[in-house]
Amino acid sequence: MQRVVVDPEVPRDIAELLRRNGPLLYRLRTGRVPRGDDDPRVPGVLVGLFGGSAAVAAAGLALGAVPIPTSAAVLTLLVGFYLLILTVIYLARKPSPADSIERVLYQHSLQWQGHFLILEDFDHDARNLLGRVQRAIDFIVCSRVNAMGMLDSVRNSVMLPAEEWEIARLLTKLSALRARHRHLARGGRSPEVIAAMAPLERALAASEAAVLARVESLERYARHVSDAERALLSHGQIEALRAHLPEYEQLVAETGAARFSAPEIGHLSDDADMLRRALRESVRSAHEAFRHLDR
């Protein structure tokens, strides 16, 4: 599932919060505004009701229409009722952790508006390409060869998020232009309109091809990393076998089967050397792909 894409300029802790809350960001964008703790609307209504009731009781007392004990009792009940309601409202409006996250997320979404992209910013084709980008990046970043420093992990940590953001930004523009293009094409087009739109369609197709080329370049880098991963795994397995080679040689000598030792067991060293060369070649190819992507 695609994640929210965040501009690398956004601080890391805020970026992680945005990435984890795509559905909530969509609800906030479409009009759901979290209420703050200082919302005065409900207490204001109660103040009005209490003030009006107190004014009626006071007027009745001044005119002599209501006995003094009755007016005092009414005022006491009103004050008690008002305090009780305020207490209930305070407890009910005490923010929950989810409410707190929602308000914090809302504030960050306003502050960093235009610096993050949610799933709804992309059309169907763009979402598919974004998924390919994110899968390739995740594989590269989580690979053992990257963790072991064979791929320039420092540059990966800087360049790959920037490439994800740039491709995602272009994909949102393509999504918007494709939607506008489809809207203009509704209801049929005259020959004059078709002729006028032809250059625009060619420009759109060329842009789509250019973005696709960037995605494929990133996937090519990921494939080289995958080759290096396989070579690293195989090399480790062969080295583990070589560590036990003396035990096999001793067994062969003790059982009198020495004639089998040279051709069969000797291949382990050749295999290890071959895999070591394959690993170096895979890493070198990954570096070449990285430099091509960097350009």
Disulfide bonds with the S-S distance in Angstrom:
none
